[in-house]
Amino acid sequence: MCRSRHPKPPGAPRLFARIAVIRGTDLIRLGIALLAVFAFALSYDALRQMGVAIHIRGLLTFAFPLVIDGFIAVGVGALLMLRTAPWYSRLYVWLLVGAATMTSIWANAVHAVRLNEQARQGDGLRLDNVTVGALSAIAPLALAGAVHLYIVVHHHPASHSHADVARDSANVASSTTDVAEAPQPPANPQDHEPREISPERLALARTAPLGRKGRASRRHIEATFRSRDLTIGRAEADKLKDTLQAELDTAASQQPQELDAVSASTAA
């Protein structure tokens, strides 16, 4: 007795394609997280021994690596929170993160070179101090690199657009014979509307220079966001432009009324 094959819903290939895109992004983020964890563990071991060497007492030696490498993670969180802040604020945080990274590299190199100088001659592989110091810097550099990769992935998510997902879904559907042909429901117009504008992004848009005749310019708003390494779509830029233009029109209409009131009070 043969079993009846139930046709898959028409939206299944599209759903599977989107799941594949999401899983790919999650795998990349998981790989970055694992890289950061392993690099932190290697650097932690060297920095803890450096804490013992500078006579930090007892269990406090376990906290010494956290002060250095942990500051890098704190700095990353600050950079993500201040992504719409002025450039000098973000530059200050970048300098702090860079100082913590260079301190970690220097401490790892000193630790490796000193141990290499104290090692006894044997049959095993023996490297010079320069090579040992350079190789010991891999762990803190990998930690800093993982931090930078996370920032890049956070600012530039998966590049697969809805059109790419739809095209992949069509390819999957064409090769699947057990999917019943059914007309796709029309897309909801609300899906293409820009989401609610946050006060931070609106405040950043207000810093964009005005266009011709003192009117809000979408091109200038987009340039302002891209100068801060932020992404912005055309729909959101149009909505920001309309909001700013409405504010300009309101201010322009209130100005004559204020002048009339000042004139009337002066005449009285």
Secondary structure as a PSIPRED ss2 file (coil, helix, strand):
# PSIPRED VFORMAT (PSIPRED V4.0)

   1 M C   1.000  0.000  0.000
   2 C C   1.000  0.000  0.000
   3 R C   1.000  0.000  0.000
   4 S C   1.000  0.000  0.000
   5 R C   1.000  0.000  0.000
   6 H C   1.000  0.000  0.000
   7 P C   1.000  0.000  0.000
   8 K E   0.000  0.000  1.000
   9 P C   1.000  0.000  0.000
  10 P C   1.000  0.000  0.000
  11 G C   1.000  0.000  0.000
  12 A H   0.000  1.000  0.000
  13 P H   0.000  1.000  0.000
  14 R H   0.000  1.000  0.000
  15 L H   0.000  1.000  0.000
  16 F H   0.000  1.000  0.000
  17 A H   0.000  1.000  0.000
  18 R H   0.000  1.000  0.000
  19 I H   0.000  1.000  0.000
  20 A H   0.000  1.000  0.000
  21 V H   0.000  1.000  0.000
  22 I H   0.000  1.000  0.000
  23 R H   0.000  1.000  0.000
  24 G H   0.000  1.000  0.000
  25 T H   0.000  1.000  0.000
  26 D H   0.000  1.000  0.000
  27 L H   0.000  1.000  0.000
  28 I H   0.000  1.000  0.000
  29 R H   0.000  1.000  0.000
  30 L H   0.000  1.000  0.000
  31 G H   0.000  1.000  0.000
  32 I H   0.000  1.000  0.000
  33 A H   0.000  1.000  0.000
  34 L H   0.000  1.000  0.000
  35 L H   0.000  1.000  0.000
  36 A H   0.000  1.000  0.000
  37 V H   0.000  1.000  0.000
  38 F H   0.000  1.000  0.000
  39 A H   0.000  1.000  0.000
  40 F H   0.000  1.000  0.000
  41 A H   0.000  1.000  0.000
  42 L H   0.000  1.000  0.000
  43 S H   0.000  1.000  0.000
  44 Y H   0.000  1.000  0.000
  45 D H   0.000  1.000  0.000
  46 A H   0.000  1.000  0.000
  47 L H   0.000  1.000  0.000
  48 R H   0.000  1.000  0.000
  49 Q H   0.000  1.000  0.000
  50 M H   0.000  1.000  0.000
  51 G H   0.000  1.000  0.000
  52 V H   0.000  1.000  0.000
  53 A H   0.000  1.000  0.000
  54 I C   1.000  0.000  0.000
  55 H C   1.000  0.000  0.000
  56 I C   1.000  0.000  0.000
  57 R C   1.000  0.000  0.000
  58 G H   0.000  1.000  0.000
  59 L H   0.000  1.000  0.000
  60 L H   0.000  1.000  0.000
  61 T H   0.000  1.000  0.000
  62 F H   0.000  1.000  0.000
  63 A C   1.000  0.000  0.000
  64 F H   0.000  1.000  0.000
  65 P H   0.000  1.000  0.000
  66 L H   0.000  1.000  0.000
  67 V H   0.000  1.000  0.000
  68 I H   0.000  1.000  0.000
  69 D H   0.000  1.000  0.000
  70 G H   0.000  1.000  0.000
  71 F H   0.000  1.000  0.000
  72 I H   0.000  1.000  0.000
  73 A H   0.000  1.000  0.000
  74 V H   0.000  1.000  0.000
  75 G H   0.000  1.000  0.000
  76 V H   0.000  1.000  0.000
  77 G H   0.000  1.000  0.000
  78 A H   0.000  1.000  0.000
  79 L H   0.000  1.000  0.000
  80 L H   0.000  1.000  0.000
  81 M H   0.000  1.000  0.000
  82 L C   1.000  0.000  0.000
  83 R C   1.000  0.000  0.000
  84 T C   1.000  0.000  0.000
  85 A C   1.000  0.000  0.000
  86 P C   1.000  0.000  0.000
  87 W H   0.000  1.000  0.000
  88 Y H   0.000  1.000  0.000
  89 S H   0.000  1.000  0.000
  90 R H   0.000  1.000  0.000
  91 L H   0.000  1.000  0.000
  92 Y H   0.000  1.000  0.000
  93 V H   0.000  1.000  0.000
  94 W H   0.000  1.000  0.000
  95 L H   0.000  1.000  0.000
  96 L H   0.000  1.000  0.000
  97 V H   0.000  1.000  0.000
  98 G H   0.000  1.000  0.000
  99 A H   0.000  1.000  0.000
 100 A H   0.000  1.000  0.000
 101 T H   0.000  1.000  0.000
 102 M H   0.000  1.000  0.000
 103 T H   0.000  1.000  0.000
 104 S H   0.000  1.000  0.000
 105 I H   0.000  1.000  0.000
 106 W H   0.000  1.000  0.000
 107 A H   0.000  1.000  0.000
 108 N H   0.000  1.000  0.000
 109 A H   0.000  1.000  0.000
 110 V H   0.000  1.000  0.000
 111 H H   0.000  1.000  0.000
 112 A H   0.000  1.000  0.000
 113 V H   0.000  1.000  0.000
 114 R H   0.000  1.000  0.000
 115 L H   0.000  1.000  0.000
 116 N H   0.000  1.000  0.000
 117 E H   0.000  1.000  0.000
 118 Q H   0.000  1.000  0.000
 119 A C   1.000  0.000  0.000
 120 R C   1.000  0.000  0.000
 121 Q C   1.000  0.000  0.000
 122 G C   1.000  0.000  0.000
 123 D C   1.000  0.000  0.000
 124 G C   1.000  0.000  0.000
 125 L C   1.000  0.000  0.000
 126 R C   1.000  0.000  0.000
 127 L C   1.000  0.000  0.000
 128 D C   1.000  0.000  0.000
 129 N H   0.000  1.000  0.000
 130 V H   0.000  1.000  0.000
 131 T H   0.000  1.000  0.000
 132 V H   0.000  1.000  0.000
 133 G H   0.000  1.000  0.000
 134 A H   0.000  1.000  0.000
 135 L H   0.000  1.000  0.000
 136 S H   0.000  1.000  0.000
 137 A C   1.000  0.000  0.000
 138 I H   0.000  1.000  0.000
 139 A H   0.000  1.000  0.000
 140 P H   0.000  1.000  0.000
 141 L H   0.000  1.000  0.000
 142 A H   0.000  1.000  0.000
 143 L H   0.000  1.000  0.000
 144 A H   0.000  1.000  0.000
 145 G H   0.000  1.000  0.000
 146 A H   0.000  1.000  0.000
 147 V H   0.000  1.000  0.000
 148 H H   0.000  1.000  0.000
 149 L H   0.000  1.000  0.000
 150 Y H   0.000  1.000  0.000
 151 I H   0.000  1.000  0.000
 152 V H   0.000  1.000  0.000
 153 V H   0.000  1.000  0.000
 154 H H   0.000  1.000  0.000
 155 H H   0.000  1.000  0.000
 156 H C   1.000  0.000  0.000
 157 P C   1.000  0.000  0.000
 158 A C   1.000  0.000  0.000
 159 S C   1.000  0.000  0.000
 160 H C   1.000  0.000  0.000
 161 S C   1.000  0.000  0.000
 162 H H   0.000  1.000  0.000
 163 A H   0.000  1.000  0.000
 164 D H   0.000  1.000  0.000
 165 V H   0.000  1.000  0.000
 166 A H   0.000  1.000  0.000
 167 R H   0.000  1.000  0.000
 168 D H   0.000  1.000  0.000
 169 S H   0.000  1.000  0.000
 170 A H   0.000  1.000  0.000
 171 N H   0.000  1.000  0.000
 172 V H   0.000  1.000  0.000
 173 A H   0.000  1.000  0.000
 174 S H   0.000  1.000  0.000
 175 S C   1.000  0.000  0.000
 176 T C   1.000  0.000  0.000
 177 T C   1.000  0.000  0.000
 178 D C   1.000  0.000  0.000
 179 V E   0.000  0.000  1.000
 180 A C   1.000  0.000  0.000
 181 E C   1.000  0.000  0.000
 182 A C   1.000  0.000  0.000
 183 P C   1.000  0.000  0.000
 184 Q C   1.000  0.000  0.000
 185 P C   1.000  0.000  0.000
 186 P C   1.000  0.000  0.000
 187 A C   1.000  0.000  0.000
 188 N C   1.000  0.000  0.000
 189 P H   0.000  1.000  0.000
 190 Q H   0.000  1.000  0.000
 191 D H   0.000  1.000  0.000
 192 H H   0.000  1.000  0.000
 193 E C   1.000  0.000  0.000
 194 P C   1.000  0.000  0.000
 195 R C   1.000  0.000  0.000
 196 E C   1.000  0.000  0.000
 197 I C   1.000  0.000  0.000
 198 S C   1.000  0.000  0.000
 199 P H   0.000  1.000  0.000
 200 E H   0.000  1.000  0.000
 201 R H   0.000  1.000  0.000
 202 L H   0.000  1.000  0.000
 203 A H   0.000  1.000  0.000
 204 L H   0.000  1.000  0.000
 205 A H   0.000  1.000  0.000
 206 R H   0.000  1.000  0.000
 207 T C   1.000  0.000  0.000
 208 A C   1.000  0.000  0.000
 209 P C   1.000  0.000  0.000
 210 L C   1.000  0.000  0.000
 211 G C   1.000  0.000  0.000
 212 R H   0.000  1.000  0.000
 213 K H   0.000  1.000  0.000
 214 G H   0.000  1.000  0.000
 215 R C   1.000  0.000  0.000
 216 A C   1.000  0.000  0.000
 217 S C   1.000  0.000  0.000
 218 R H   0.000  1.000  0.000
 219 R H   0.000  1.000  0.000
 220 H H   0.000  1.000  0.000
 221 I H   0.000  1.000  0.000
 222 E H   0.000  1.000  0.000
 223 A H   0.000  1.000  0.000
 224 T H   0.000  1.000  0.000
 225 F H   0.000  1.000  0.000
 226 R H   0.000  1.000  0.000
 227 S H   0.000  1.000  0.000
 228 R C   1.000  0.000  0.000
 229 D C   1.000  0.000  0.000
 230 L C   1.000  0.000  0.000
 231 T C   1.000  0.000  0.000
 232 I C   1.000  0.000  0.000
 233 G C   1.000  0.000  0.000
 234 R H   0.000  1.000  0.000
 235 A H   0.000  1.000  0.000
 236 E H   0.000  1.000  0.000
 237 A H   0.000  1.000  0.000
 238 D H   0.000  1.000  0.000
 239 K H   0.000  1.000  0.000
 240 L H   0.000  1.000  0.000
 241 K H   0.000  1.000  0.000
 242 D H   0.000  1.000  0.000
 243 T H   0.000  1.000  0.000
 244 L H   0.000  1.000  0.000
 245 Q H   0.000  1.000  0.000
 246 A H   0.000  1.000  0.000
 247 E H   0.000  1.000  0.000
 248 L H   0.000  1.000  0.000
 249 D H   0.000  1.000  0.000
 250 T H   0.000  1.000  0.000
 251 A H   0.000  1.000  0.000
 252 A H   0.000  1.000  0.000
 253 S H   0.000  1.000  0.000
 254 Q H   0.000  1.000  0.000
 255 Q H   0.000  1.000  0.000
 256 P H   0.000  1.000  0.000
 257 Q H   0.000  1.000  0.000
 258 E H   0.000  1.000  0.000
 259 L H   0.000  1.000  0.000
 260 D H   0.000  1.000  0.000
 261 A H   0.000  1.000  0.000
 262 V H   0.000  1.000  0.000
 263 S H   0.000  1.000  0.000
 264 A H   0.000  1.000  0.000
 265 S H   0.000  1.000  0.000
 266 T H   0.000  1.000  0.000
 267 A H   0.000  1.000  0.000
 268 A C   1.000  0.000  0.000
